[in-house]
Amino acid sequence: MIYFFADNHYGARPGKRIFDALPEALKKQILFREDDFSILENGEWLHDCDLLVLHMIGETCGIPHPGKQAEKAVRKYYAQGGSFLLLHGSSAAFWKWEWWRKTVGLRWVRPGDPDGVPPSTHPTAACSVIRTKTCHPLGKKLRDFHLPEDEIYTDLEETAPIMTLMTTDTAGKTYPQCCETRSPAGGRLISFIPGHKPECTANQDLLFNIELLISFLQEKKGVHP
């Protein structure tokens, strides 16, 4: 079972739009919740979770940051080698948890960061997201794509070694837009950052990449290296 938790992202609802656009056969394998993290809190999802997909930022959209019971469950999943797909700003999904901030590889830094790190930024512009030259198994499978004007997440903090799979250029600089890091237990954490407006999350190549990443993470769960 895939568990997919999203917030409404200030009314844009990108997580819900992405979920709705997935093939029906895949949606049948997913339990999706928007603005409702109660299942994370009760921990019952641990017994059958193959993949945790997030499209959320803790304590935004008027929704409380997931609490201590959710932290206990997510940390157990991580320690057991569970894999994550972190969409858009979800490297900050649980930004109040110290251990989480150190594990996501490339993290979106919120204002008032507990570690005192300057916040990340998101200039707004059209962008092209391009594959890197990499030996990663997905290197030749992901699709390049172009998005109209939208947030471009930049100035993230690298907290663990990453392998960068896709980048974009803006204002004369290059920024990672898809990257992978690994947990000590062999879990894969892939961040796929681009897209939040409806016209961007409807991009067929962006959706293809998300479906590909989900398939890859399910296939590779518990596999070393």
Stockholm file with secondary structure:
# STOCKHOLM 1.0

chainA/1-225         MIYFFADNHYGARPGKRIFDALPEALKKQILFREDDFSILENGEWLHDCDLLVLHMIGETCGIPHPGKQAEKAVRKYYAQGGSFLLLHGSSAAFWKWEWWRKTVGLRWVRPGDPDGVPPSTHPTAACSVIRTKTCHPLGKKLRDFHLPEDEIYTDLEETAPIMTLMTTDTAGKTYPQCCETRSPAGGRLISFIPGHKPECTANQDLLFNIELLISFLQEKKGVHP
#=GR chainA/1-225 SS CEEEEECCTTTTCHHHHHHHHSCHHHHTTEEEEESCCHHHHHCGGGGTCSEEEEECCTTCTTCCCCCHHHHHHHHHHHHTTCCEEEETTGGGTTTTCHHHHTTSSEECCCTTCTTCCCCCBCCEEEEEEEECSCCSTTTTTSCCEEEEEEECCBCCEECSCCEEEEEEEETTEEEEEEEEEECTTSCEEEEECCCCSHHHHTCHHHHHHHHHHHHHHHHTTTCCC
#=GC SS_cons         CEEEEECCTTTTCHHHHHHHHSCHHHHTTEEEEESCCHHHHHCGGGGTCSEEEEECCTTCTTCCCCCHHHHHHHHHHHHTTCCEEEETTGGGTTTTCHHHHTTSSEECCCTTCTTCCCCCBCCEEEEEEEECSCCSTTTTTSCCEEEEEEECCBCCEECSCCEEEEEEEETTEEEEEEEEEECTTSCEEEEECCCCSHHHHTCHHHHHHHHHHHHHHHHTTTCCC
//
